[in-house]
């Protein structure tokens, strides 16, 4: 497996309906493949608006099964067509009353590898997620893909260091962090937290944010998506804070080994001293 992986992410504006939103992301995936990308990730609940700006039962209509719902099935076809690994964040219904904020991971041959369910669920103005989602219950999976070991951490999760660390302990080389965050709430943290997580855990992070104002609230999603390396350095430019954008970057996974030898954070961990971290 080559050390350099060409990776992509998409920050997108809401189109007004699921069909056109999925079609737009298909085209972004095809363009990324034309540029040589081998892995791509989309934003949080990419095929829907960020409906969590309000609390209204009508929005359960966006939910679908994973992996047997129409969006994941379609993206499996796109993965086979393009030969890319795809990270697909959607609103999942498992059974009546069991809903999750989920990301499916699809390998480059279209096979479904599994899913991550968001652990940390916010309930604050403009982000009423507890109305819709149960906390994730599938742990911190890292998926063996055609490009390497890929993990997922979703939006609000990024404020909690424990999951970042568990993904690293589970072998992640690249972690996608699909998000929906708006100006004024935590924008000053956006360029701090994911680079800090990449440094502390010595892997690459793909930080994806929505962009624009949508119909169910006044949240102004500010984009500025990026890739960051294990030294905390942005890989290429950060994306626009106003416009939709496909970002394609080369990630040198060899840097992971270099940094882990140089800084040795995993060697010097003290799990025997951390018992208090799991006390309520």
N, C-alpha and C positions, 0 to 999 in steps of 0.2 A: 504493500500500500504506500502510495506517494506521501511524503511528509507535507507537501503543500496541497491544501484543499481550497478550491475556489467555492466560496459560500455566498449566499444571497439572502436578503430579507426584503420585505415589502412594507412600507407605511402607506396606507391608502385612505382616501376620502370615501365616505358612505355614498352609495349610488341611489338608494331609495328602495331597493328590493334585493332579495337573496339571489335570484337568478342572475341578475347583471353583476352583482358583487362577486359571485363565484366565477362567472365568465371573465371578468376583469383580472382576477387572480390567476386564472388559467393562462391568460395572455402574458402576464408578468412572468409566470413560470417558464413559458416557452421562450421568452426573451432572455431570461437568465440562462437557460440551457444553451441558447445560441451564443451567449457570451462565455460559455464553458463552465458554468456553475454546476456543481454536483450535489448541492444541498441548498434548500430554501425553507424559510419560515415566514409565517404570516402573523398578523396582529391578533390580539385577544378577541375571541368570538368574531372572527374575521368576516363571516358571512351574514352578519346582522349589524344593526346599529348598536351603540352602547346604550342599551335600554335601561341599564341600572341607574340612570339618572332619575328615574321615577320608580314608584312601587305600584305596579298595575298588573293584575293577573293575565291581561291580554298578551303579555310578552312571553308567557310560557309557550306560545305558538312558535317561537324560534327554535325550540329544543328538538333534538333528534337523537336517535340511538347512535352509539359508537361501538363497533365499527360498521354497523349495518345500515346506517342512515344514508340519505342520498349524497350529502356533501363528502363524506369520507370515501364512499364508493367512487364518486367522480374523481376525487383526488388520487385514488389508487390508479385509475386509468391514466391520469396526467403523469404520475410517477413512472408508469411503464412506458408511456410515450416519450418522455424527456430523459429517462435514465437518471432522475434526481431523487434523492431523499427529500421528503416533504414533511414539515411540522405543521399540523392542521388544527388550530384552536377553534372549538365550537362549544355551544351550549348543549350539554348532554342530558338526555333523559334515560335513566336506567330502567325504571318502572314507575308506575303511578306514585307521585310524591317524592321521588328520588331524582334530584337534579344536581348536576355538577358543572363547574367551569373546567373544561377539559381540553387537552391537546392530544390528538392522535399522532403517532409517528409511523410514517410509511417508508419502506425501504425503496431503493432505486428500481427494483423489479416489480414494484406495486404491491408487495406483500405487507400486510398489516403487522407491525411489530409490537404494538401495545399502546397504552395511553398513560398520561399523567393527569391527575386531578388536583386542582389548586387547593392548597392546604389552608391558607390564611384568607379569611373572607371579611372584607371591610363592611361597615355599616355606618357611614357618615354622609353628610349632605352631598348629593351628586353621585354617590357611590353606594347605593342601597342594595348591596349584593346578598346580604343574608336573607332578604325577601325571596331570592330565587335559588341560591346555591347551598347545598350541604358542604361541609368541609371535606376535602380530599381524604381518601382512605386507602390509597394504593402505594403509599410509601414514596420513595425517591428513585424511581427506575432510571437506569441508564441503558440505552438501547445500542446494541451492536449493529451498526449500519454499514453500508457500502463505503462510507467516508471515514468511519471511525466511531468512537463512543459518544453518543449524543444524549444530553439530558434536557429537561424543560423545567422552568420555574416561572410562574405566571403572575405578572403585575405586582399586586400588593405583597406577594411572597417576598419580593426583593428586599423588603425592609427587615427581614428576619434572617440572620446569618446562619442559623442552624441548618436550614435546607441546602443553602449553597455548599456548606461543608460536607453534608451527607452525599451530595452529588459528586463532589470531589473524591470522597472516600470510596464511592461506588465506581470510580474510574472515568468520570466524564472528561472528555477533551474539549467539547464545545457544548455550551448551555444556551439554548434559546430562551429569552425572557419576553414573551409577547405581553403587551401592556396597553392600557388606556388611561392616560394621565393628563391633567390639564394645567394650563398656566396658573400660577399663583398658589396652587396647593402644595406641590412638592417639586416644582421645576428646578429649584436650586440643588435638589438631591439627585436629579436625573444623571448628571455627569459625574457624580461622586460615588454612588452606591455600587453600580455595576462594575466600574473599574476597580473599586476597592475589593469587591468580591472576586474579581478575576485575579488580583494580586494575592489575596489571602488564600485562595484555593488553587491557584496556579493552573488555570485553564482559560480558554477563550470564551467570551460572552457575546451573544448577539442580542442587543437591546432594541426592541421594536415598540414604537408608540404610534397610535393613530394620529391623524392630522385633520384639522378643520372643526367646524361646529355642526352638530347633527340635530335632528328634528325633535328629540325628546328632552332637551335641556340646553343650557347655555355653556356647558363645558367647552372650552376651546383647547382641543387636543393639539399639542405643539410639535409633533413629529420629532425631529432631531435624533432619529434612530442611528445606530452605529454598531460596529464591531470593535471590541477591545481585546488586547492580547494579555498574556499572563504577567506582563510587566506593568499593566495598567495604562498602556498607550493605545490611543485610537488607531485603528487600521484604516488609513485613508481619512477622508473628510467625514464629518458628521453630516447627516442628511438635513434637508431644508426644514425650517420650523413652520412652513406655511403650505407646502405643495406635496402632492403625492410623489413617491420616489421608489424606484427599485435600486437597491444598493448591492453591488457585487464586489467582493474583496477576496484576495488571496491570503489564506491563513497558514502560516508555517507551523505545523504541529510539532516540529522539531524543537521549537522554542520551549515547549512544555517541559521536555526532559532537561534542557539547559537550565531553566529557571529552578526546577526542583532540585537539581544538583547544587546550584549556586546558593539558593536561599534555604533549602532544606526544611521548609516549614512542616512537612509531613513527618520527617524524622524527629523533629523536636516537639511534636504534640505531646500533651500530658493527659490522656483520657482518664488515667487513674485519679487525677485531681479534679475532674469536672463533674462530680456527682451532683453538686448543687444546681447545675444548669437545668436539670430535668425536674426539679421540684416545682410544684404549682405555686 
